[in-house]
Amino acid sequence: MKSSTPGKRLASVAGPISRRQFLGSATLASAAFMIVPSHVLGQGGKKPPSEKLNIAGIGVGGQGGHDISQMTDENIVALCDVDTAHAGGTFRRYPDAKIYKDYRKMLEEQKDIDAVVIATPDHQHAIIAMTAIKMGKHVYCEKPLTHTVWEARQLAQAAREHKVATQMGNQGQASEETRHLCELIWDNAIGPVREVHVWTDRPANGLFNEYWPQGVDRPKDTPRVPDTLDWDLWLGPALNRPYHPAYLPFRWRGWWDFGTGALGDIGCHACDPVFRALKLGHPLSVEASSSRVNKETYPLASMVTYHFPARGEMPPVKLVWYDGGLRPPRPEELEPGEEMGANGHLFIGDGGKILSQKKNYVLIPAKRRQEYGNPPRKLPRSIGHYKEWIAACKGGQPAGSNFDWAGPLTEVVLLGNVALRQQMREELTTKKLLWDGGNMRFTNSEEANQSLKSEYRKGWSL
Protein backbone atom coordinates (compact mmCIF):
# COMPACT_ATOMS: atom_id res chain seq x y z
CA MET A 1 0.00 0.00 0.00
CA LYS A 2 1.52 3.30 -1.02
CA SER A 3 1.06 6.89 0.05
CA SER A 4 2.50 10.08 -1.36
CA THR A 5 5.64 11.09 0.52
CA PRO A 6 5.99 14.86 0.91
CA GLY A 7 9.71 15.31 1.37
CA LYS A 8 12.08 13.77 3.84
CA ARG A 9 9.94 14.84 6.81
CA LEU A 10 7.20 12.33 6.05
CA ALA A 11 6.82 8.58 5.73
CA SER A 12 4.21 6.13 4.46
CA VAL A 13 2.07 4.20 6.91
CA ALA A 14 0.18 1.11 5.83
CA GLY A 15 -1.29 -0.01 9.15
CA PRO A 16 -2.75 1.32 12.40
CA ILE A 17 -0.84 4.18 14.03
CA SER A 18 0.86 3.23 17.27
CA ARG A 19 0.90 5.27 20.46
CA ARG A 20 4.68 5.51 20.18
CA GLN A 21 4.30 7.25 16.85
CA PHE A 22 1.86 9.71 18.43
CA LEU A 23 4.30 10.50 21.19
CA GLY A 24 7.07 11.74 19.01
CA SER A 25 7.58 10.71 15.43
CA ALA A 26 6.94 12.78 12.36
CA THR A 27 5.14 9.80 10.88
CA LEU A 28 1.93 10.30 12.83
CA ALA A 29 1.43 13.89 11.77
CA SER A 30 1.65 12.88 8.13
CA ALA A 31 0.02 9.46 8.38
CA ALA A 32 -3.35 11.01 9.11
CA PHE A 33 -3.37 12.51 5.60
CA MET A 34 -4.30 9.48 3.58
CA ILE A 35 -5.36 8.77 0.04
CA VAL A 36 -7.12 5.49 -0.68
CA PRO A 37 -6.10 3.80 -3.95
CA SER A 38 -8.95 1.70 -5.34
CA HIS A 39 -6.77 -1.37 -5.75
CA VAL A 40 -6.25 -1.77 -2.00
CA LEU A 41 -9.93 -1.90 -1.08
CA GLY A 42 -11.39 -5.28 -0.33
CA GLN A 43 -8.15 -6.81 0.94
CA GLY A 44 -7.80 -8.82 4.14
CA GLY A 45 -11.30 -10.26 4.08
CA LYS A 46 -12.94 -6.85 4.32
CA LYS A 47 -15.91 -5.85 2.19
CA PRO A 48 -14.86 -4.76 -1.32
CA PRO A 49 -16.14 -1.39 -2.59
CA SER A 50 -18.77 -3.17 -4.68
CA GLU A 51 -20.47 -4.28 -1.44
CA LYS A 52 -22.40 -1.79 0.62
CA LEU A 53 -21.94 -1.59 4.36
CA ASN A 54 -24.88 -2.16 6.66
CA ILE A 55 -24.76 0.88 8.96
CA ALA A 56 -26.63 1.55 12.20
CA GLY A 57 -27.00 4.99 13.78
CA ILE A 58 -27.06 5.47 17.56
CA GLY A 59 -28.22 8.89 18.73
CA VAL A 60 -29.69 10.23 15.48
CA GLY A 61 -31.79 13.21 16.53
CA GLY A 62 -29.17 15.93 15.95
CA GLN A 63 -25.62 15.62 14.62
CA GLY A 64 -26.11 11.88 14.25
CA GLY A 65 -28.84 12.48 11.70
CA HIS A 66 -26.45 14.64 9.70
CA ASP A 67 -23.70 12.02 9.92
CA ILE A 68 -26.02 9.32 8.62
CA SER A 69 -27.11 11.59 5.75
CA GLN A 70 -23.49 11.60 4.53
CA MET A 71 -23.49 7.79 4.23
CA THR A 72 -26.58 7.08 2.16
CA ASP A 73 -24.58 5.34 -0.57
CA GLU A 74 -24.40 2.51 1.99
CA ASN A 75 -27.32 0.60 3.57
CA ILE A 76 -28.85 2.34 6.60
CA VAL A 77 -30.33 -0.73 8.29
CA ALA A 78 -31.00 0.37 11.88
CA LEU A 79 -31.56 3.56 13.87
CA CYS A 80 -31.50 3.92 17.64
CA ASP A 81 -32.49 6.86 19.82
CA VAL A 82 -33.92 7.14 23.33
CA ASP A 83 -35.98 10.21 22.32
CA THR A 84 -38.40 9.22 19.58
CA ALA A 85 -39.72 12.75 19.18
CA HIS A 86 -36.29 14.36 18.75
CA ALA A 87 -35.18 11.63 16.34
CA GLY A 88 -38.48 11.44 14.50
CA GLY A 89 -37.30 13.30 11.42
CA THR A 90 -34.37 10.92 10.94
CA PHE A 91 -36.59 7.89 11.48
CA ARG A 92 -38.94 9.08 8.72
CA ARG A 93 -36.10 9.68 6.27
CA TYR A 94 -35.07 6.00 6.40
CA PRO A 95 -38.32 4.00 6.41
CA ASP A 96 -36.53 0.71 5.73
CA ALA A 97 -34.33 0.96 8.84
CA LYS A 98 -35.39 -0.90 11.98
CA ILE A 99 -36.04 1.41 14.95
CA TYR A 100 -34.72 0.85 18.48
CA LYS A 101 -34.50 2.71 21.78
CA ASP A 102 -31.78 0.58 23.41
CA TYR A 103 -28.53 0.16 21.45
CA ARG A 104 -27.75 -3.03 23.39
CA LYS A 105 -30.91 -4.69 22.14
CA MET A 106 -30.16 -3.49 18.61
CA LEU A 107 -26.62 -4.85 18.54
CA GLU A 108 -27.64 -8.13 20.15
CA GLU A 109 -30.63 -8.82 17.91
CA GLN A 110 -29.70 -7.38 14.52
CA LYS A 111 -26.87 -9.53 13.20
CA ASP A 112 -26.47 -7.82 9.81
CA ILE A 113 -24.87 -4.62 11.18
CA ASP A 114 -21.32 -4.01 9.92
CA ALA A 115 -20.69 -0.57 11.35
CA VAL A 116 -22.17 1.96 13.77
CA VAL A 117 -22.34 5.75 13.89
CA ILE A 118 -22.45 7.15 17.44
CA ALA A 119 -23.67 10.68 18.15
CA THR A 120 -25.14 10.44 21.64
CA PRO A 121 -24.28 12.86 24.46
CA ASP A 122 -20.59 12.63 25.39
CA HIS A 123 -21.07 10.54 28.54
CA GLN A 124 -22.34 7.58 26.48
CA HIS A 125 -19.69 7.60 23.72
CA ALA A 126 -17.13 5.25 25.26
CA ILE A 127 -19.51 2.57 26.56
CA ILE A 128 -21.44 2.32 23.28
CA ALA A 129 -18.29 2.39 21.15
CA MET A 130 -16.60 -0.24 23.30
CA THR A 131 -19.61 -2.54 23.03
CA ALA A 132 -19.55 -2.26 19.23
CA ILE A 133 -15.77 -2.67 18.97
CA LYS A 134 -15.82 -5.86 21.05
CA MET A 135 -18.47 -7.21 18.68
CA GLY A 136 -16.20 -6.51 15.71
CA LYS A 137 -18.21 -3.56 14.38
CA HIS A 138 -16.53 -0.61 12.70
CA VAL A 139 -17.15 2.62 14.60
CA TYR A 140 -17.66 6.25 13.69
CA CYS A 141 -17.99 8.33 16.89
CA GLU A 142 -18.64 12.03 17.21
CA LYS A 143 -16.21 14.27 19.04
CA PRO A 144 -15.04 14.34 21.70
CA LEU A 145 -14.29 10.66 21.44
CA THR A 146 -14.97 10.13 25.14
CA HIS A 147 -16.09 11.83 28.33
CA THR A 148 -12.89 11.16 30.29
CA VAL A 149 -9.15 10.79 29.73
CA TRP A 150 -9.16 7.17 30.90
CA GLU A 151 -11.93 6.22 28.49
CA ALA A 152 -10.03 7.68 25.53
CA ARG A 153 -7.04 5.48 26.19
CA GLN A 154 -9.15 2.36 26.67
CA LEU A 155 -11.08 2.93 23.46
CA ALA A 156 -8.00 3.50 21.30
CA GLN A 157 -6.41 0.33 22.67
CA ALA A 158 -9.56 -1.75 22.08
CA ALA A 159 -9.96 -0.53 18.48
CA ARG A 160 -6.36 -1.47 17.79
CA GLU A 161 -6.73 -4.92 19.33
CA HIS A 162 -9.97 -5.74 17.51
CA LYS A 163 -8.71 -4.33 14.19
CA VAL A 164 -11.85 -2.38 13.36
CA ALA A 165 -12.01 0.74 11.21
CA THR A 166 -12.65 3.90 13.23
CA GLN A 167 -13.13 7.63 12.78
CA MET A 168 -13.90 10.50 15.17
CA GLY A 169 -16.21 13.25 13.96
CA ASN A 170 -13.78 16.15 13.71
CA GLN A 171 -14.60 16.76 10.06
CA GLY A 172 -12.04 19.52 9.52
CA GLN A 173 -9.19 17.03 9.70
CA ALA A 174 -9.95 16.11 6.09
CA SER A 175 -10.00 19.71 4.88
CA GLU A 176 -7.80 21.57 2.43
CA GLU A 177 -7.21 24.24 5.09
CA THR A 178 -5.60 21.78 7.52
CA ARG A 179 -3.24 20.54 4.82
CA HIS A 180 -2.38 24.09 3.79
CA LEU A 181 -1.49 24.94 7.40
CA CYS A 182 0.83 21.93 7.68
CA GLU A 183 2.52 22.84 4.42
CA LEU A 184 3.06 26.41 5.62
CA ILE A 185 4.58 25.31 8.94
CA TRP A 186 6.69 22.55 7.42
CA ASP A 187 7.96 24.91 4.71
CA ASN A 188 9.33 27.09 7.52
CA ALA A 189 7.12 30.00 6.45
CA ILE A 190 7.26 31.55 9.94
CA GLY A 191 10.28 29.74 11.33
CA PRO A 192 10.16 27.53 14.45
CA VAL A 193 6.80 27.85 16.23
CA ARG A 194 6.99 28.35 19.98
CA GLU A 195 3.51 29.59 20.86
CA VAL A 196 -0.06 28.95 19.65
CA HIS A 197 -3.34 30.55 20.71
CA VAL A 198 -6.72 28.92 19.99
CA TRP A 199 -10.07 30.51 20.86
CA THR A 200 -13.81 30.02 20.53
CA ASP A 201 -16.92 32.04 21.37
CA ARG A 202 -18.67 28.98 22.84
CA PRO A 203 -20.55 28.43 25.07
CA ALA A 204 -21.94 32.00 24.94
CA ASN A 205 -22.08 34.45 22.05
CA GLY A 206 -22.34 38.08 23.03
CA LEU A 207 -25.04 38.91 25.59
CA PHE A 208 -27.16 35.92 24.66
CA ASN A 209 -26.24 32.30 25.27
CA GLU A 210 -26.82 30.85 21.82
CA TYR A 211 -25.20 27.49 22.45
CA TRP A 212 -25.77 25.90 25.86
CA PRO A 213 -25.76 27.02 29.52
CA GLN A 214 -22.66 26.92 31.70
CA GLY A 215 -21.96 28.45 35.08
CA VAL A 216 -25.45 27.58 36.40
CA ASP A 217 -26.72 25.43 39.25
CA ARG A 218 -28.74 22.22 39.07
CA PRO A 219 -32.46 22.88 38.62
CA LYS A 220 -34.58 22.17 41.71
CA ASP A 221 -37.94 21.40 40.12
CA THR A 222 -38.75 17.93 38.73
CA PRO A 223 -41.04 18.15 35.70
CA ARG A 224 -42.67 15.06 34.23
CA VAL A 225 -40.61 13.00 31.78
CA PRO A 226 -42.05 13.25 28.23
CA ASP A 227 -43.75 10.08 27.01
CA THR A 228 -41.40 9.98 24.01
CA LEU A 229 -38.24 9.88 26.14
CA ASP A 230 -36.68 6.96 28.01
CA TRP A 231 -34.89 8.97 30.70
CA ASP A 232 -33.17 5.97 32.29
CA LEU A 233 -31.59 4.99 28.96
CA TRP A 234 -30.63 8.62 28.31
CA LEU A 235 -28.78 8.71 31.64
CA GLY A 236 -26.97 5.49 30.80
CA PRO A 237 -23.77 5.33 32.88
CA ALA A 238 -24.26 8.80 34.43
CA LEU A 239 -25.24 8.98 38.08
CA ASN A 240 -28.97 9.15 38.66
CA ARG A 241 -30.78 12.49 38.74
CA PRO A 242 -34.32 13.64 37.93
CA TYR A 243 -35.24 14.56 34.37
CA HIS A 244 -35.22 18.24 33.45
CA PRO A 245 -35.40 20.02 30.08
CA ALA A 246 -32.30 21.96 31.16
CA TYR A 247 -30.30 18.92 30.05
CA LEU A 248 -31.67 18.05 26.62
CA PRO A 249 -31.68 18.21 23.74
CA PHE A 250 -28.21 19.70 23.12
CA ARG A 251 -27.99 21.61 26.42
CA TRP A 252 -26.32 18.63 28.09
CA ARG A 253 -22.95 19.85 26.76
CA GLY A 254 -22.39 22.27 29.63
CA TRP A 255 -23.02 19.79 32.47
CA TRP A 256 -20.10 17.92 34.04
CA ASP A 257 -22.06 14.65 34.22
CA PHE A 258 -23.03 14.57 30.55
CA GLY A 259 -20.86 16.84 28.39
CA THR A 260 -17.34 18.18 28.14
CA GLY A 261 -18.02 21.92 27.92
CA ALA A 262 -16.65 24.32 25.35
CA LEU A 263 -13.18 22.78 25.44
CA GLY A 264 -14.38 19.23 24.84
CA ASP A 265 -16.90 20.27 22.21
CA ILE A 266 -14.68 22.54 20.10
CA GLY A 267 -11.19 21.50 21.23
CA CYS A 268 -11.12 18.29 19.18
CA HIS A 269 -11.94 20.40 16.12
CA ALA A 270 -9.72 23.40 16.82
CA CYS A 271 -6.68 21.62 18.30
CA ASP A 272 -6.51 18.93 15.61
CA PRO A 273 -4.73 21.11 12.98
CA VAL A 274 -2.33 22.38 15.65
CA PHE A 275 -1.39 18.83 16.64
CA ARG A 276 -0.88 17.82 13.01
CA ALA A 277 1.15 20.84 11.96
CA LEU A 278 3.36 20.84 15.07
CA LYS A 279 3.47 17.06 15.55
CA LEU A 280 2.41 17.31 19.18
CA GLY A 281 2.11 14.41 21.59
CA HIS A 282 1.50 14.45 25.33
CA PRO A 283 2.04 17.75 27.16
CA LEU A 284 4.43 18.25 30.03
CA SER A 285 1.98 20.33 32.01
CA VAL A 286 -1.48 21.88 32.05
CA GLU A 287 -2.92 24.78 34.06
CA ALA A 288 -6.22 26.64 33.94
CA SER A 289 -8.06 29.75 35.08
CA SER A 290 -11.72 30.53 34.64
CA SER A 291 -14.84 32.35 35.71
CA ARG A 292 -16.82 30.89 38.62
CA VAL A 293 -16.85 27.07 38.69
CA ASN A 294 -19.41 24.84 40.40
CA LYS A 295 -19.95 21.10 40.71
CA GLU A 296 -22.69 21.03 38.09
CA THR A 297 -21.50 22.89 34.99
CA TYR A 298 -18.38 24.10 33.26
CA PRO A 299 -17.48 27.80 33.70
CA LEU A 300 -18.78 30.61 31.52
CA ALA A 301 -15.27 31.32 30.25
CA SER A 302 -11.83 29.81 30.73
CA MET A 303 -8.18 29.80 29.70
CA VAL A 304 -6.14 26.58 29.64
CA THR A 305 -2.37 26.55 29.05
CA TYR A 306 -0.47 23.46 27.89
CA HIS A 307 3.30 23.15 27.58
CA PHE A 308 4.71 20.58 25.14
CA PRO A 309 8.30 19.35 24.87
CA ALA A 310 10.58 19.67 21.84
CA ARG A 311 9.91 17.18 19.02
CA GLY A 312 12.97 16.45 16.89
CA GLU A 313 14.01 19.79 15.39
CA MET A 314 10.80 21.48 16.58
CA PRO A 315 11.18 23.55 19.79
CA PRO A 316 8.99 23.39 22.90
CA VAL A 317 5.53 24.90 22.42
CA LYS A 318 3.09 26.74 24.63
CA LEU A 319 -0.55 26.23 23.58
CA VAL A 320 -3.20 28.50 25.13
CA TRP A 321 -6.92 27.75 24.80
CA TYR A 322 -9.62 30.41 25.34
CA ASP A 323 -13.40 30.00 25.42
CA GLY A 324 -16.48 31.99 26.40
CA GLY A 325 -15.48 34.87 24.13
CA LEU A 326 -11.99 35.34 25.59
CA ARG A 327 -9.16 35.69 23.09
CA PRO A 328 -5.46 36.64 22.97
CA PRO A 329 -4.26 40.21 22.43
CA ARG A 330 -4.71 41.52 18.91
CA PRO A 331 -1.53 40.91 16.85
CA GLU A 332 0.21 44.15 15.93
CA GLU A 333 0.71 42.80 12.39
CA LEU A 334 -3.01 43.09 11.60
CA GLU A 335 -4.03 45.93 9.34
CA PRO A 336 -6.50 48.55 10.69
CA GLY A 337 -10.00 47.15 10.34
CA GLU A 338 -8.89 43.52 10.08
CA GLU A 339 -10.70 41.28 12.56
CA MET A 340 -9.38 38.34 14.57
CA GLY A 341 -12.74 36.57 14.45
CA ALA A 342 -14.87 35.03 17.19
CA ASN A 343 -13.12 31.66 16.65
CA GLY A 344 -9.54 31.30 15.51
CA HIS A 345 -5.90 30.28 15.68
CA LEU A 346 -2.71 32.34 16.01
CA PHE A 347 0.67 30.67 15.45
CA ILE A 348 3.71 32.63 16.61
CA GLY A 349 7.03 31.65 15.06
CA ASP A 350 10.53 33.08 15.27
CA GLY A 351 10.09 34.51 11.78
CA GLY A 352 6.44 35.53 11.62
CA LYS A 353 2.83 34.72 12.46
CA ILE A 354 -0.06 32.75 10.95
CA LEU A 355 -3.66 33.74 11.68
CA SER A 356 -6.81 31.88 10.76
CA GLN A 357 -9.28 34.05 8.83
CA LYS A 358 -12.62 32.67 7.60
CA LYS A 359 -11.31 29.09 7.97
CA ASN A 360 -8.14 29.89 6.01
CA TYR A 361 -4.64 30.14 7.48
CA VAL A 362 -2.79 33.25 6.32
CA LEU A 363 0.53 34.92 7.01
CA ILE A 364 0.37 38.33 8.64
CA PRO A 365 0.93 41.13 7.85
CA ALA A 366 -0.66 41.12 4.40
CA LYS A 367 2.62 42.26 2.85
CA ARG A 368 4.37 39.11 4.08
CA ARG A 369 1.52 37.02 2.66
CA GLN A 370 1.98 38.57 -0.77
CA GLU A 371 5.76 38.12 -0.70
CA TYR A 372 5.58 34.46 0.30
CA GLY A 373 2.74 33.22 -1.89
CA ASN A 374 1.80 29.57 -1.27
CA PRO A 375 3.85 26.69 0.14
CA PRO A 376 4.71 23.68 -2.03
CA ARG A 377 1.69 21.39 -2.28
CA LYS A 378 3.06 18.10 -0.96
CA LEU A 379 0.41 16.39 1.16
CA PRO A 380 -2.11 14.01 -0.39
CA ARG A 381 -5.66 15.35 -0.28
CA SER A 382 -8.54 13.57 1.44
CA ILE A 383 -11.34 11.79 -0.40
CA GLY A 384 -13.66 13.25 2.26
CA HIS A 385 -14.04 12.78 6.00
CA TYR A 386 -16.94 10.31 5.84
CA LYS A 387 -15.62 8.57 2.73
CA GLU A 388 -12.31 7.93 4.51
CA TRP A 389 -14.10 5.88 7.13
CA ILE A 390 -16.26 4.00 4.62
CA ALA A 391 -13.15 3.12 2.63
CA ALA A 392 -11.33 1.98 5.77
CA CYS A 393 -14.27 -0.26 6.69
CA LYS A 394 -13.88 -1.94 3.29
CA GLY A 395 -10.16 -2.61 3.75
CA GLY A 396 -8.58 0.72 2.81
CA GLN A 397 -6.07 2.74 4.74
CA PRO A 398 -6.92 4.02 8.25
CA ALA A 399 -9.12 7.10 8.27
CA GLY A 400 -7.49 10.42 9.10
CA SER A 401 -8.98 10.65 12.60
CA ASN A 402 -8.97 6.94 13.46
CA PHE A 403 -8.86 6.20 17.17
CA ASP A 404 -5.07 5.84 17.23
CA TRP A 405 -5.05 9.55 16.42
CA ALA A 406 -8.33 10.65 18.00
CA GLY A 407 -7.78 8.86 21.32
CA PRO A 408 -4.54 10.65 22.26
CA LEU A 409 -5.87 13.96 20.92
CA THR A 410 -8.99 13.60 23.08
CA GLU A 411 -6.86 12.74 26.10
CA VAL A 412 -4.92 15.98 25.82
CA VAL A 413 -8.00 18.11 25.23
CA LEU A 414 -9.79 16.61 28.25
CA LEU A 415 -6.78 17.18 30.52
CA GLY A 416 -7.83 20.82 30.37
CA ASN A 417 -11.20 19.91 31.85
CA VAL A 418 -9.47 18.15 34.73
CA ALA A 419 -7.65 21.41 35.47
CA LEU A 420 -10.99 23.27 35.37
CA ARG A 421 -12.64 21.18 38.07
CA GLN A 422 -13.93 23.12 41.05
CA GLN A 423 -11.77 21.21 43.50
CA MET A 424 -8.63 22.17 41.54
CA ARG A 425 -9.28 25.93 41.58
CA GLU A 426 -7.26 26.82 44.68
CA GLU A 427 -4.59 24.18 44.08
CA LEU A 428 -3.83 25.63 40.66
CA THR A 429 -3.15 29.08 42.08
CA THR A 430 0.07 27.67 43.53
CA LYS A 431 1.25 25.25 40.84
CA LYS A 432 0.70 23.78 37.38
CA LEU A 433 -0.27 20.15 36.88
CA LEU A 434 2.65 18.01 35.68
CA TRP A 435 1.62 15.23 33.29
CA ASP A 436 3.18 11.80 32.79
CA GLY A 437 1.50 10.73 29.54
CA GLY A 438 3.06 7.30 29.37
CA ASN A 439 1.64 6.34 32.76
CA MET A 440 -1.52 8.46 32.36
CA ARG A 441 -1.17 10.32 35.65
CA PHE A 442 -0.32 13.69 37.14
CA THR A 443 2.89 13.39 39.12
CA ASN A 444 2.10 16.21 41.55
CA SER A 445 -1.64 15.94 42.28
CA GLU A 446 -3.57 12.91 43.39
CA GLU A 447 -6.62 15.14 43.54
CA ALA A 448 -6.39 15.76 39.80
CA ASN A 449 -5.82 12.06 39.12
CA GLN A 450 -9.24 11.33 40.60
CA SER A 451 -10.85 13.21 37.70
CA LEU A 452 -9.20 11.20 34.93
CA LYS A 453 -11.97 8.62 35.27
CA SER A 454 -15.62 8.94 36.26
CA GLU A 455 -17.86 6.69 38.34
CA TYR A 456 -20.48 4.72 36.38
CA ARG A 457 -24.00 4.06 37.59
CA LYS A 458 -24.68 0.50 38.77
CA GLY A 459 -25.25 -1.83 35.84
CA TRP A 460 -22.97 0.05 33.42
CA SER A 461 -19.32 -0.63 32.71
CA LEU A 462 -16.71 -0.24 30.00
N, C-alpha and C positions, 0 to 999 in steps of 0.2 A: 504494500500500500504506500503510495507516494503522496507527498505534500510539497507545495512550493517552498523553497528555502530562501528567505529574504536575507542574504548576506551571512557573514560568519557568526552573527549574534544568535541566529535561530537554528533549530534542528527539527527534523521530522519526528512525529510520534504516531505510532500505529496502534497503540493499545491504551488502556486506561492510564490516567495520570496519577502518579504516586504522590503520597504526602511529602516525601523527600524532595521531589521536584518542586512542589509548592513552596517549600521552605527556603529555596535558595537558587535553583537553577534558572537559567534563561529559557530553558525549554518550555516550562509551564506557561510563561507569558505568551509565547508564540503558539503553543500547541492548541490553545483555545480557538485559534483562528483556522478553521478547517474548511477545506473543500471536499466534496464527496464524489469521487469519480464513479460513474455508473457501473463500471466493471467490478467494483468491490462489493456491491450490494448483493445480498443473498448468500454470502459465504457463511461458513461455520454453522449451518443448520438454521440460520435465521430466515425469516420470510423474505423472499425476493421482492423487488419493487412491483412485480406484476400482481402480487397478492396484497389485498387491503388488510390493514390492521383492524381488529375489533377493539374499539376504544370505549371506555366507561368514564363518565364524568362524576366527580364527587365534590359537591358544593358548587352548584351551577347557577345560582341566582344572580350573581354579579359578574366579577371578573372571570369566573369559571365558564359562564355562558359565552363570553367573548373568546376565551381560549378554545372551546369546543368548535366555535364557528370558524376557526382557522384550520380545522382538521377535517372538513367535510368531504375531502377526497377519499377519506377512509370510512369505515363503517362505525357509526355511532350506535352502539348496541345496548347501552345501559346508562341511566342517569340517576343520581342519588342526591337528595337534599332533604334536610330535616324540616325545612320551611316550604311547604308546597305552594303557598301563595307567592312568596318571593321568587321561587324558581319556576312559577307557572308558565312564563313566557318561553323559557328554554324547553320545558317539557312539550309545549305545543309545537315548537319548531321541529322536533324529532319524533314524530308519532310512532315510528317503528321501534324506538328504544324502550326497553323495559324500565319501569319507574320503581325506585326504592327510597325508603327513608333511612335505613341502617346500612352503611357500607359493608359491615361484616356479613350481613345476610346476603348482600349482593355478590360479594366475592366468594362466599361459600357455595351459593346455589348456582350462579351463572358461570359455567365452565368454559364458555367460549371467549372470555375476555383476555386479550393479549396485553393491554396497556391501560393505565389509568391516568386521568388528569385531576389533580387535587387543587382546589381553590377554596377551601374552608377557612374559617378564622385561624390565625397563626397557632393557637394552642393545640389544634388537632393535626397539624401537618405531619409531625414526626410519627405519631402512632399509626395514622392511616398509611403513610408511605412505607413504614417498616412492615406492616401487615402485607402490603402488596408485594414488596421486594422479596419477602420470605416465601411468597407463593410463586415467585418467578415472573412477576408482571413488570413490564417496563413502566417507568414513573416520570410524569411531568408534574412538578410541584411549584406552585406560586411562591414568590418571595415574601418574606424571608423564608429560607428553607425550613427553619425550625423556630421554636419559641425560646429555646435555651442553648447555651454553648455546648453543653454535654450532648444534647440531642443531635446537634449538627455533626459532631464527630462520630457518633454511633451510626447515623444514617449513611454517611459517606463510606464508612467501613463496610456496612452491610451491602450496599450497592456494588462495591468492588468485589466482595466475596461471592455474591450471587450472580455477578456478570450480567446485570440488566442494564438497558439503556436508560439514561436519566437526563433531565434538563430542569433547571430552575427558571422561573418566569421573570428574569431580568432581561427583557426583550432587547434593550439597547446594546447588549454585548455583541449582537450580530450586525450592528449598524456600520455604515460607512464612516460616521463621525468618530467612533471608537478606534477604527483602524487608522484614520488620518492622524489622531492624537498620538498614537504609538509611533507612527512614522515620523512625526515632528520631533518627539522626544529622542527617538533612537538615531535620528539624523543630527543630533546635537544642535538643534535649532536655537535653544536657549541655554546651552551648556548644562552642566550637572545640576539636577534639581534637588534642592534641599528643603523646600517647604511647599505645602499644598493646602489650599483652603477650599472647603466644599460647603455649600449652604443651600437651605430650602426654606420656603415660606410655611410649610406644614408644621404643626397642625392648623394654625390659624392664618388667615389672610386679611390683613388690615384690621378694621374694627369688628369684623364679623367672622365668626368661626365657620368657615365654609367646608371644612374637612371633617373633623371629629373632635369631641371635647377632651381636653386634658386639664389637669390642675383642679379637678372637681372632686367632691366627696361622693361616697356611695349613696344612691337614693334610698329613702327610708320607707316609701310606700311600696305596696306589693300588689300591683294590678294583676288581673286575671290573665293567664296564658292564652294567647289566641288558639282557636281550635285547629288552625292549620300548622301549628308549630309543635314539634316534640322537644320541649325544653330540656329534658334529661339527656337526650342524644346531642343537643346543641352544646350542653356543658361538657360532655365527653369526659376527658381526664381532669378538667378544672374542678377545683373544690366547690362544693355545693353552695348555691346562693339563690334567692328568689328571682324569678323572671322580672325584667323591667325593660321597657322600650329604650332606655338609655344605652343599652348594650348592642342592639341590633335593629335593622341591618347596618353594617358598615361602621357604626360608632364603637364597636368593640375594640378598634385599633388602639384607642388611648388608655385602655384598662390593663393594668399589670397582669391580671389573671388570664387575659384572652389575647391581647395584641402585643406589639413590640414598639409602639409609639412612632414618632416621626423618624427616629434613627433607624429602627428596624424596617419600617415601611419603605423609606426612600434610600436608605444607606446602601442596600444591595444593588440598587440602580446606580446611584451616584458615585459610589466608591469603586465599582467594578472597573471603569476605564482607568482610574488611578492605579489600581493594583496591576492591571495589565501593562500599562505604559512604564511603570516604575518597578515592575517585577517584585512586588512586595510579598512578604510572607507573614509570619507572626510578629507582632510588635514587641518591643522591650518593656513598654509601660503604657498606661492609660490613666487619664485623670479627667475630671468633669466638674463643671459648675452649672448652676441652673437657677431658674425661678423656683418658687415654693414647690416642694415635693411632698406627696402624701403616700399612704400605703395602698391607695386605690388606683391612681392614674399617674401617668408620666407628667412631667412638668410642662408648663406653657411654652417655655423656651429653654434651650440649653446649649452649652459649648462642651465638646469632648475633644481632648488632645491625645493623639497617639504619637509615640516615637518608635521608629523602625531602624534597625541596624543597617550598616552598609551591605550591599549585595554586589559582589564582584567589583567592577570598576565604578559602580554607582554609590554615592555617598549616603550617609544616614539622612533620614527624612523625618520632618515633623509634619503630621497631617492633622488639621484642625477642622472639626465638624461644627456647623451652626444650624439650629432650627428655630422655629417659631418667629421667623422674620429677622433674626440676627444675621449679621454678615460681617466680613472683614472690612478694614478701612478701604476706601476707594483708591485704586492704584493711581499714582501720579501720572502714569503714561497714558491714561484715558484722555481723549479729546473732550473739550467742553461740550456738554449735551449728550455724550455717550453714557449709556446706562450699564450698570453691572447686572441687572436682572434680579428677579425675585428668587431664582434658583440658579446656581452656577458653580463653576470651578475656577480657581486661580492657581496656576503653577508658577513658582518663583525659582528661576535658575540663576546660575552665576552670570549668564550672558543675556538675560532677558526674561520676559514673562509671556505666558499663554493664558488667555481668558476665554471662557465659553460664552458665546453670544448666539442666541436663538438656535441652540443645539449644535452649533459649530464651534470648533476650537481655533482661535486666531491669535497671531502674535500681536502684541501691543508694544509701542504705539503703531498707528496705521502706517507710518513711514517704514518701519521695520518690516511689516507685513508685505508691503509692496516690493521692498528690496529683496526679500527672501524668496517670495513666490510659493511654490509647493514642494514638499519633500518628495523624494523618489517613492514611487508606488511599488512597494515590495510585498506586502502581505496579501495572501489570498483572500478573496471576498466571500462572504457567507451566502449560502443558498436561501437563507431566511431562518429566523429563529425557530419557528415551529417545524419547518421542513428539516432542519438539522436533526431534531429529535426523531421525527418519523423515519428519516434515513438511517439513523443509528439503530432504531428498533429493528430495521430490516437488514442489519449486518454492516452498515457503514461505519465511518469513523465516529468517535465520541462527539457528542454535541458540544458546542462552545461553552455552555455553563453546566456541564455534567457535574455530578455530585462530588467528584474529586476536586473540582474547582469551586463549586458553589458551597460545599461544606466548610472548608477553611475560610472562605470569604465571609460566610455567615457568622462563623465563630468570632472573627475579629470585629465585625459590626456590633454583635451583641455584647461584646466585652464593654462597650460604651454604656449599655444599659445597666450592666452590673455596677459601674461607677456612678450611675445616676440614682441608685436605690436610696431611699430615705435614710436607712441606717448607715449609709456610707458618707452622708453629707459632712458631718463634723470630722470624721477620720481623714477625709480628703483635703481638709484645710491645712493639714500638717504634713502630708506626704502624697506621692503618686503611687499607684498600684503597679507593682513590678510583676511581669508576666513570664512564666515558663511555659511556652507553647508546647514543647515536646511532652511535658508531663501534665499539661492542661490544668495549671494551678497558679494562683498568685503566691509568690514566695514571701510576701510581707503582710498578708491579711487573711486570716482564716474566716473572718466575717464575710469578706468578699467571695471567698470560695463557696460559701453556702448558697450563693445566688447563681452558681454555674448550672445548677440543676433544680428543677421544681418538683414539688410533691404531687403525685397523681391521686385522684380520687379512688377509693376502693373499687376494685373490679377492672381497673385500667392499668396497663403496663406497656412498656416498650419491648 
